[in-house]
Amino acid sequence: MYRLRNALSYQRAGPTAPTHGRAPLPPYDRLSEDREPPEDASAADFGRGIQQGNDVWRNWARGVAICVISLLFGILLARSDALRRYSACEDNFATEAGVWADYGQVGEVRVGTKPLKVLEPCKRTLLLQWSRYGNGLGSLVTAAMQTVLFAKDHDYDLLFSREANAYGAFLDSFTPHEPRRCRVTADMYNVGYDVQLHDVTSEAWRYRGPPRSAKDVDRLAVAEEDILLVNQWIRNNTYGNLSELESLPSTSAFAPIPAPATVPRLFRQRFLQYSAVAAEYFQLNPKVLAVRDTFKWTLGLEGPSKRPVIGVHFRGGDKITLECLQSPRLSWWAPLNLCCGLHSVLTCHVIYSGNITVHCIAALNALTTFAPSYPLFLSSTAKARLLLMSAEPNAPELFAADPLCARHFDVESFAHGGTRKPFEQPAFQAMRREDRLEDTHRFLAGIDILANWVDAAVVSANSNAGRLILVYGGSARVIKEQRIRSVDVPWHPLHWTPHAGYCDGTFKCFPPA
């Protein structure tokens, strides 16, 4: 057996055998075909003797092989059973086989609602104090995703507080997240959080005193005042210095970045992590999914379609003086209808994520890529659908008036709701709670529609909402299929866009034109 094991371990796969990053498996040969008996009798007798001897060894080898195969098969069966039991243990609920056998459905299903095992209380928790965040929802979710990574790195289980902010409570829009390795108790939401995240960093001196070690703090709280520190922690653990930003794709003042450049290699691992966080921690709750489904049905996004649908997220409003301001390179001479909104001609030169023509160019590029999947659609004689998501009430008119979009698209939009005014944070916070929740649910439903339910989508990675659409789309839609693309800058894991040679994403940056 020792020799057989060594022989197998030293065999090499053929030169064309795919390994896919794993150790190559030993090759196997087909069994030899039976040979014709020799014509010469004596030679046949001699050969028969050899053959009989060979048969003995062959039978012995066959027996050994059968034993080995049986052993391996038994190990695989045992492993399969262990995996099945592990899965049941992961679910932590009782299962029974044959429950739906009367209806032709086989396999084990969960029965009952009582857990099989009560987990131990969580030892280390990081409480994200949802009510203490006052910025936009996109900024809040970005901060929360960064905090999840911090929690994983420091062996904390992340909890979301139950109190509400302007967008409602966490549970008003998302499903509850329960740790898999431990049990959350009621006191973990409000007892023992005397230490804020900034107290376990080198910046603690700016607050209350010398830093404490995160290893010694089992109950840690994080709030809006920690955003800059967590953002800096993400920067420090993503790249070391500004020279690494030289690998980012260049941007143009008059054209969108190429679709393959939407997620640069420098940020690819972070993108995958944020997408995993979105899937685990930020699943939309039934209320938001109901709004999403209404959008799908009323807009005809399910079932067969004769025309491609290209989604576009257009961010204006207060972004004119925030995110859009940091990119003054787009068409300062552009006419008024190429800008974020009808404000003044003087604002045109400071608007980057709001250049409508560049959005239309990116939408046309996406249409050219994915139109072949509609054999009956001819772009030369028919228009595709452009589904516009925007808080700007005049955005549909602006897109419909753009010559490029007017030539290739019929512009449609989501139900706007609320007032016909550009989105401004103070005005939103002044709305009634019910109206704010409805607006929040429409926003999240639109995020999911553009991420997963259109043929392709164009967003601004300069906007938190645009980066969320990319994250919700995940690697399949963004990296592999390139269905979602950014119009201006590549996706990044930070609060502000990093620019090579100017800023690292930890503060607002205004690179020269």
N, C-alpha and C positions, 0 to 999 in steps of 0.2 A: 504494500500500500504506500510505503514511503517513497519508493521509486516511481510509482504511478503518479503520486502527487507532484514530485519533482519534475517528472516528464511533462505533466500538464502545465506546470507553472513556467517552464522555460519555452514552451511553444509560442510562436509569434503568429499574429494575424497576417494575412496577405497584404501586399502593399496598397491595395485599393480598399481594404476593409475600413469602414467608417468607425471612428472611435468616439466622436462626440465628447471629447474631453475626459473619457474614462479609459481605464486600462483595457487594452484589447483582449477580447476573449480568445481562447485557443481554437484553432480551426478544427473541423471534423471532415473525414473522408467518407465517401459513399462506400457501401459494402461491395467487394469485388463480385463480378458476375461469375457463375459456374462455368468451368472450362470443359471442352470436349475431351473424352478419354483418348489417350494416345493409341496409335494403330499397332505398335510393336508390343507383343504379349509380355515379353520379359521386362521390357521397359515399363509396361503397364503395371506388372507385378511390383517392380521396384518402386514405381511411383505410387502404387497403392499403399505400400508399406509406409512410405514417407507421408502419404496423405493421411493414413490412419494415425501416425504420430502427430501430424499437424492438427488432426481433428481433436486429439486429446487436449493439446495445448489451446486450440481454438475454443473448445467447449469450456475449458477452464477459464480462459480469458473472458469468454462470453458470460460465464457465471459471475466472475468478478465484476464485469461491467454492469450486469443486471443488479448485483448487490449495491454497487455504487449509485446507479441510477435510482434504485428504490430508496436508498438512504437520502439522496438529494431530494427526491420527490416528497418523501416524508417530512424533510426539513421545510420544504416550500409550503406544504400543507399546514404544518404547525405554525409557520410564520404568518401564513394567510389568516389562520384562525386567531393568532395573536393580534394581528392588525385589526381584524374585525372586532375583537374584544376591546382593543385599545380605542377604536372608533366609538364603540358603545360607551366606554368609560369616559371618552371625551364629551360625548353628549350627556353623560351622567343621568340617563333615564332608562327605565326598563324597556326592553324590546321583546317582541314575540314574532315567530315565523308563522306564515300561513293565515294571517288575519284576513287578508283579502283574496284568499285562494278561490273563493266562490265566484269572484269576478275576473279570474285569470291573471291576477297580480301576485307575483311571488316575492320572496325575500322578507327580511325582518323589518318591522315598523315599530315606532315608538308607541307605547301604551301607557296611559296614566300621566300625571303631571308632577308626581313627587320625585325629587332627585334620589338617585340610588345612594349617593354619598354626600354628606354635608362637608364642604370644604372648610379648611381652617380660615379664620379671619386674616385679612391682608395685613402684613407686617409693615410694609412701607407704601405710603400713598402720597401722590402729588395731586392736590386739589386745584383744578382750574376754576377760579372764581368768576363764573360767566357774567354775573351782574356787574362786575367791576371793569368791564370793557365797554368803551363808549364810541369807538370808531366804527367804520363800516363793517358789514357782515363778512365781506371778502377778506378784509384785514384781520378780523377776529378768527376766522377759520384758518387763515395762513398762520397766525400766531399759535393757534391750538395744534396744528400739525407740527410746527417746530417744537412745541412743548412735548408732544408725544415722543419725538426722537430723544429729547433730553431725558424724559422719564425712562425710556428703555435703556439708555446708556448708563443711568445711575440706579437701575434696578428698582424703579418705582412703578406702582400701578396707578394709572391716571384716572381720576374721577372728575366729572363735571358737576359743579354745584347746581342746585335746583332753583336758585333765584333767577329772576328775569332781568334783562336789559331792554334796550329799545326794540330789539328784534324778538322779544319774548324769551322764555326759558329754553335751555338746550332741548328739553323733551318736547317743546312745542313744534319743533321741526325735524328732529332726528330721533332715531330709535335708541333705547337705553343700551349702553355698553357695559357688559359685565366682565370682569377679569376672569380668565380661564383657570388660573392656578390658585385662587383664593376667594374668600367670601367677603363681600362688602357689608358692613354693619351701619346702622343709622348714625352712630356717633362719628363715623368717618367723614361725614359731610359738614360737621360744624365744631368738632372738639379736637383740641391739640394742635391747631395750626398757628402757632405763635411765631413761626419762622417763615419769612418770605423767600422766594427763590434768590433774590439779590443778596440775601444774607449769607449764601453759601458760595458767593463769587468774590473775586478780588475787588469788586466795586462796592462791597459792603460798607466801606468807610464813608461813602457818600450818604449813607442812610443812618444806621444806628450804632455801628461799632465794628470791631474786627470780624473778618469772615469766619464762618463755621464750616466744618467739613460736612458735605452731603452724606457721607457714610454714617455720621452720628445723628442725623435728623431723620426720623421715621415719618413725620407728618410735615409736609412741605406745601406751602401755598404759592400760587402764581397768579398775578393779576396784570392789568394793563401797564403798570409802571415797570414791569419786568420785560416788556416786549423788546426793548433795545438790547438788553443783555442776552436774551435767548437768541435774537437775531444775530448778535455778534458770535455767540457760541456756534451757531450753524455755520457762519463764515469761517471761523477758526477750524472747524472740523470738515470743511468742504475743500478749501484750498488754502495754501500757505501764504502767498504773497500776490501782489498785483500782476506779476509777470505771467502767472498762469492764465490770467484773463485774456492774454494775447491770442489764445486758441479759440476764443469766441468768434462766431461768424461776423463779418462786417455788415453794416446796415447801410441802406441807400436812402437818399432823400426823396427818391422818385419811384421806388419799386419795393414791393414786399420782400422779406427775406425768403430764400428757397424753403420749400416744405421740409426737406431733410435736415435743415439747420434749426428747426423749431426747438428741438431738445439737444443741445450740444453735448459732446462726450464728457466734458468737465462736470456736467450736472446730471448725467444719465442715472447714476445710482440713486441720487436724491429724488429724481423724478419717480423712479420705481417705488421708493419708500413712501413718498407722499401719496402715490396712487394706492398703495397697500393700506395706508392710514385712512384714506377716504373710504375704502371698502369696508374697513373694520370699525371705524369710529364714527363715520359720518354718513351712515345709511339713512336715506330719507324716510320719515315716518309715514303711516298710512294717509294722513291728511294731505301731505305734500304730494304723495304718489297719486292721490285722487285728482289733484289739480293737474299734475303731469299727464295723467291719462285723459283728462278732458281736453287738454291741448292736443294730444295725439289724435284723438277722434275727430275733433272739430277741424283740425288742420289736415286731416287725411294722411297721417304719417304711418299708419298701419295698413297692411295689405298691399296688393299690387298697385303700382303707380306708372303712369305713362311718361312722367317728366322727372328729371333729377331735382332734388331739393338741396340747396346750399344754404346753410345757416350762417348768419353774421351777427356777432355781438359788437355793438357800437356804444362806446362809453363817452358820455359828455358831461354835462352838468358841472359839478364842482371839480371834476378832473381837469377842467380848463386851467385852473390855478394850482393843481397838484401834479398828478402823474403826467398829464399831457405837457406840462410846462418844461419838464426836464429834457425834451427832445425838440429843439427848435429848428431842426434841419429840413423839415418837410415843407416845401413849397410856400415860402413866406409871401410869394407874389400871387398865390392861388386866389381865385375869385371867392366871394363870400360863401357860395354854396358848397365849397370843399372843406368847410370848417365844422367844428363840433356843433355849433348852434348859431342862431341868429343873435349875436351879441354886438360885436363891432368889428370893423375891418382890422383894427389894431390887434385883435386877439388872434388873427389867423397865423401869424408867424410863430406863435408859441404852442401850436397844437400839433402833436405828433400822432397820438393814438386816435385822433379824430379826423384824419384826412380821408374823405369819403372816396376819392378816386383811387387811392391805393387799396382801400378795402375792396373796391369793385375789381381791381386788377387781380387781387388774390382770389376773389370769388370766381372770376373767369378762369384762372389757372386751375382751380379745383374742379370746375365744371369740365374743362378740357380733359382732365385726368379720369374722371369717373363717369362721364356721359356714355362711353362705349358699353357700359352695363345696361343701357336702355336702348335696345336695337331699333325700336320704332321712333326714337327721338333724334331729330336732325337739328343741330344747333344753327344751321344756315337758314332754316325756315321756321323754327319754333323757339320759344323762350323757356328757359328753366325757371323754377321757383326760387326766389330769394326770401328766406324766412328771417326777419330782422328782429333781434332782441335788443331793446334799448329803452332807457328811461327818458330819452328825449322825445317829447310829443311830436316834434316836427321832423324827426329822423326819417320816417317813410317818404315824406315829400322830398327831402334832400336826396335820398338815394334814388328815388324814381326820376329826379331831374338830372342826375348825373348821366352824361351821354353814354358811357360804357355800360353802366347798369341798365339804362333804359333800352339799350339795343339787345341785351342778352337775357334779361330777367324780368319777371313779374314780381314786384316787391309786395310782400305780405308782412304782417307783424303780429306779435302776441297781443292779447288783450292788455291794455295799458293800465287801466284802473286809476283811482286817485284823481289828482288834479292834472291839468294839462300844463305842467311847468317842468323845467329841467330838474333833475334830482339834486337836491341840496340837503346835506345832513341835518342842519338845524330844522328845516321845514319837515323832514321826515320824523324827527323826534317829537315834533309838536302835534303830530297826528294822533287820533284816538288809537288805543291799543288794538282794537279789532281791525282797524284799517292798516296798522303797521304789520300785524300778523298776516293779513291777506296779501299785502305787498311783498312780504318776506317769502311767503309760500309761492307766489307767482315767480319771484326771482329764482328760487331754488329749482322750481319745476322747469323754468327756461334753461337753467344750467344743465340739467339732466337731458333735456331735449336736444340741445346743441351738442352735448357730449356723446350721445348714444343713439339718437333717433332720426338723424338727417344723413344724407349721403356724404356730406363734407361740411366743415365749419371753418369760418375765418374769425379769429379773435385777436385781441391785443394783449400780448404778454406783459405790456406795460401796466395792465389793469389787474387787480387782484381777482376780479371775476373772470377775466380771460384765462388767467393761470389756473383757476379752479376748473374751468371747462376742460382744459387740457388734462388736468390730474384725474378728473372723473372719467375722461375718455380712456385713460390708461395706455399702456404700451402698445396694445393691439391697434387701437384707433389712431394713435399719434405717431409712434415710432415705426411700426411694421407696415401699416396700411397708409399712413400719412394722410388720413382723412381730416384731421384737425391741424390747422397751421396758424402761426402767428403772423400778423401783418407788419409788425414793426421791430421787435427785439426778441431774442430767444427766451424760452422759459428759463426761470431761475428760482431757487428755493428761498429767496430773501424778501425783505419788505420793500426794498428799493432796487431798481435795476442797476447792476454793476456795469461799468464801462471801462474797457482796457485803458490804462494810463491815467484815469481820472478818479474813479471811486470804486469801492469794493462792495457796495450793496448795503452798507450799514448807515448810510445817510443819504439825503436827497442830493442828487448830482445833476448838474447842468453842463454837459460837455459843450464845447464851442461848436458853432455851426460848421 
